[in-house]
Amino acid sequence: MSHLRSRRTLALMSALVLVLTVACGSDDDDDATTTTSAEESESSESSESAEGTDGTDGTGGEDAAAGQLVEWSERGPHGVGSHQLALDDGRRVVVWYPAEAGAGTEEPTETFDIASLLTPELQAKIPAEARVQYPVAAAPNAEPYPGDGPYPVILFSHGFAGFPEQSVDLTTHLASWGYVVAAPDHVERSLSGLLGTGAQGVAPREDPEVLAATFDLVEAQSGDESSPLADLADVEKVAVAGHSAGAGASYRMAATDDRIDAFATYSIGSGSEEDPLPEPAPTQPVLVMLGDRDGVIEPDATREVYEGLGAPKYLAEVANSGHLVFSDLCVIGADQGGLIGIVEEIDLDIPDNLKRLGSDGCDTEEYLPADEAFPAIDALSVAFFRTYLDEEDGAADALAPGPVEGLDGEAEVTLTAEP
């Protein structure tokens, strides 16, 4: 119990930094490596233009795989709807799902007010001009598109002092490519639980239990003809993913729940002395991603976790990027200096070491702008789930060694693969 209290105290301190007024923060020799970058793509394109791209010669297969990754970096063929649910204890669950064409890109679209997660007292302290309204590429309760369904399920776990919508570029992107993505509010460590009312009357639960209950809820909703999610979810194909503390949650659920077919982690650490990652390690296929200048979770700690996992496994390293590159937190309020810039603008005194927790990787003069990395993160994620959730023929080719061409953004991503 003392451990739970200490975690909640640390979480509260982190949350004060991240969003007190508006938001939140928290090889074998056989291995293969490939580098993905927009600059390399331009030079590769000119040098290989004379070679076929239809898979009929020695380089054509690689070109076709690169083209597939480029396609997956763009928004998928489906519109995206969003739907709010609640677990039996009242905690919030957000679900993004394939919807009719145009949903999420045509009006009306969703706008997320991060300050709404705070208590009314804290909201009252926020100047109107500092209350950021963040656009989300989804339409609330849009008409679902069952035509290509049912769709595999991906459970998403947010980071420390985070919230279900924290990585909404990724979650909506996955939905556009034919996945039902469900993200619960881990009120034990979320923004709404620490600085809002989300935890009121809610008994603490471990992360894997919350994720399992979220899957059960999606399964029940898919079988309910009165639900917008009726018949949408393929409950025989399930993956779990998460960022930071949520990456650890993803690992733990994969290690303990045999319903999980694959998992993905974004900025995972090895856990604490009091609460290390479980053993034995999960055996499902895994995609591990890190920012190579992560100042919150040491990149070497993520690499060590990767080394302890069995094949098939993939490690994607995003160059010149920090902890928050796998979330939208650096993009929110970017024209105001990001979340920490907004905090400083209203003269809130925050210690420098805590400011780092809400800004790691957000300084665009020092780091790659986070949204420059989104196309690569999105594309590799889709490629991984297409391979190990959908079991799509040829999808694994997009994760194979070799240059990847044409992705938007200036991100350089190194992919180590052990299929």
SEKOL-611608 format. One record per residue (C-alpha): residue number from 1; x, y, z. Coordinates in steps of 0.5 Angstrom, whole numbers, plus 500, padded with zeros to 3 digits. Layout:
REM residues N
nr:x:y:z
NUM:X:Y:Z
...
//
This chain:
REM residues 419
nr:x:y:z
1:500:500:500
2:506:505:502
3:508:503:494
4:502:505:492
5:502:512:496
6:509:513:493
7:507:512:486
8:501:517:487
9:505:522:490
10:510:522:484
11:505:522:479
12:502:528:483
13:508:532:482
14:509:530:475
15:502:532:473
16:503:539:476
17:509:540:471
18:505:537:465
19:499:540:466
20:497:544:472
21:493:549:468
22:492:545:461
23:495:538:460
24:500:533:462
25:506:529:461
26:510:522:464
27:544:482:438
28:544:477:435
29:549:477:429
30:543:475:425
31:539:482:427
32:538:486:421
33:538:494:421
34:535:499:416
35:535:507:416
36:529:511:415
37:529:518:413
38:526:523:408
39:533:526:406
40:536:519:404
41:529:517:401
42:530:523:396
43:537:521:394
44:535:513:394
45:529:515:389
46:534:518:384
47:539:513:384
48:534:507:383
49:529:511:379
50:531:506:373
51:530:500:377
52:523:496:377
53:518:497:383
54:514:492:381
55:517:486:385
56:520:483:379
57:528:484:380
58:533:484:385
59:531:491:388
60:523:491:386
61:521:487:392
62:525:492:397
63:521:498:393
64:515:495:393
65:515:494:401
66:518:501:401
67:512:503:398
68:507:499:402
69:510:503:408
70:509:510:405
71:502:508:404
72:501:506:411
73:504:512:413
74:498:516:410
75:491:516:413
76:488:509:412
77:481:508:407
78:476:509:413
79:473:514:416
80:474:514:424
81:469:515:429
82:470:516:437
83:465:513:442
84:466:514:450
85:464:508:454
86:465:507:462
87:468:501:466
88:463:498:471
89:467:502:476
90:466:508:472
91:473:510:469
92:472:513:462
93:474:509:456
94:475:512:449
95:474:507:443
96:476:509:436
97:473:505:430
98:473:505:423
99:467:509:420
100:464:512:414
101:468:515:409
102:470:522:411
103:469:522:419
104:474:525:422
105:476:529:416
106:470:533:415
107:466:537:419
108:464:535:425
109:470:533:428
110:472:532:435
111:476:537:439
112:479:535:446
113:479:540:452
114:485:537:456
115:483:542:462
116:477:539:462
117:480:533:466
118:482:538:472
119:478:539:478
120:473:545:477
121:477:549:482
122:483:548:478
123:480:550:471
124:477:556:474
125:485:558:475
126:486:558:467
127:486:564:463
128:481:563:457
129:487:564:452
130:491:559:455
131:485:554:455
132:488:550:449
133:483:546:444
134:486:540:441
135:483:538:434
136:482:530:434
137:481:527:427
138:475:523:429
139:468:524:429
140:464:523:435
141:459:517:435
142:460:517:427
143:456:512:423
144:461:505:423
145:463:502:417
146:462:494:418
147:464:493:411
148:471:490:412
149:470:488:419
150:470:485:424
151:476:489:426
152:482:487:430
153:482:490:437
154:488:494:440
155:488:496:447
156:492:502:448
157:495:504:455
158:497:512:456
159:503:514:460
160:504:517:467
161:500:523:468
162:497:522:462
163:490:520:459
164:487:516:454
165:487:521:448
166:495:523:449
167:497:519:443
168:491:521:439
169:495:521:432
170:497:514:433
171:490:511:435
172:486:515:430
173:491:513:425
174:490:505:427
175:483:506:427
176:483:509:420
177:487:502:417
178:482:498:420
179:483:497:428
180:478:498:434
181:482:502:439
182:480:502:446
183:484:506:451
184:482:506:458
185:483:512:464
186:488:509:469
187:486:513:474
188:491:511:479
189:496:515:475
190:492:519:470
191:491:526:470
192:484:526:471
193:485:521:477
194:491:526:480
195:488:533:479
196:481:531:477
197:475:527:479
198:476:521:475
199:479:517:481
200:473:519:486
201:469:513:488
202:474:508:484
203:478:502:487
204:485:502:485
205:486:496:480
206:493:494:477
207:494:496:470
208:493:489:466
209:486:488:470
210:484:495:467
211:486:493:460
212:483:486:461
213:476:489:463
214:477:494:457
215:477:488:452
216:471:485:456
217:467:491:455
218:469:492:448
219:467:485:447
220:460:486:450
221:459:492:446
222:461:488:439
223:455:483:441
224:450:489:443
225:446:491:437
226:444:497:440
227:451:499:441
228:455:503:435
229:460:498:436
230:456:492:434
231:459:487:430
232:465:491:429
233:471:488:434
234:474:481:432
235:475:479:439
236:480:473:436
237:485:478:434
238:487:482:440
239:494:486:441
240:496:491:447
241:500:497:446
242:502:503:451
243:507:509:452
244:512:510:458
245:508:507:464
246:503:504:459
247:509:501:455
248:510:497:462
249:502:496:462
250:503:493:455
251:508:488:457
252:505:486:463
253:499:484:460
254:502:480:454
255:506:476:459
256:500:474:463
257:494:474:458
258:494:469:453
259:488:473:449
260:494:477:447
261:497:476:440
262:502:481:439
263:504:488:443
264:508:494:442
265:511:499:447
266:513:506:446
267:519:508:451
268:519:502:456
269:523:502:462
270:525:496:466
271:521:498:472
272:523:499:479
273:526:495:484
274:520:495:488
275:516:493:481
276:520:490:476
277:517:487:469
278:515:480:470
279:518:474:469
280:518:470:464
281:518:475:459
282:512:475:454
283:513:471:448
284:508:474:443
285:511:478:437
286:513:485:439
287:515:492:437
288:519:496:441
289:520:504:440
290:525:509:443
291:527:516:442
292:535:516:442
293:535:522:447
294:530:520:451
295:531:524:458
296:526:520:462
297:527:513:460
298:534:511:458
299:534:509:451
300:539:503:454
301:534:501:459
302:529:500:453
303:534:496:449
304:536:492:455
305:528:490:455
306:528:489:448
307:534:484:448
308:531:480:453
309:525:479:449
310:524:473:444
311:523:473:436
312:519:476:432
313:521:482:435
314:523:489:432
315:526:495:435
316:525:502:432
317:530:508:434
318:527:515:433
319:534:519:432
320:534:526:436
321:528:525:439
322:525:525:447
323:520:521:451
324:514:525:448
325:515:523:441
326:510:518:441
327:505:522:444
328:501:529:442
329:504:533:448
330:509:536:444
331:504:539:439
332:499:541:444
333:499:549:444
334:506:549:440
335:505:556:438
336:505:558:445
337:511:554:447
338:508:548:448
339:505:546:455
340:511:548:459
341:511:555:455
342:504:556:457
343:505:554:464
344:511:559:464
345:506:564:461
346:502:564:467
347:508:565:472
348:507:558:475
349:513:557:479
350:515:549:477
351:522:546:479
352:527:545:473
353:527:538:474
354:520:537:474
355:519:541:468
356:523:536:464
357:518:531:465
358:513:535:461
359:517:537:456
360:522:532:454
361:524:532:447
362:519:538:445
363:524:544:444
364:524:544:436
365:531:547:436
366:534:542:440
367:530:536:438
368:526:533:432
369:519:536:432
370:515:530:434
371:510:531:429
372:516:530:424
373:516:523:426
374:509:521:426
375:509:518:419
376:514:513:421
377:511:511:428
378:505:511:425
379:507:507:418
380:511:502:422
381:506:501:427
382:501:499:422
383:506:494:418
384:507:491:425
385:500:490:426
386:498:488:419
387:503:482:420
388:502:479:427
389:495:481:428
390:492:481:421
391:497:476:419
392:497:479:412
393:501:476:406
394:507:480:405
395:506:485:410
396:512:483:414
397:516:486:408
398:515:493:410
399:519:491:416
400:525:488:413
401:532:491:412
402:533:496:406
403:532:503:405
404:525:506:406
405:523:512:401
406:518:517:401
407:515:518:408
408:513:525:410
409:517:529:415
410:525:529:417
411:525:523:422
412:531:518:421
413:529:511:424
414:533:505:425
415:530:499:425
416:533:493:428
417:529:486:426
418:529:479:428
419:523:476:425
//
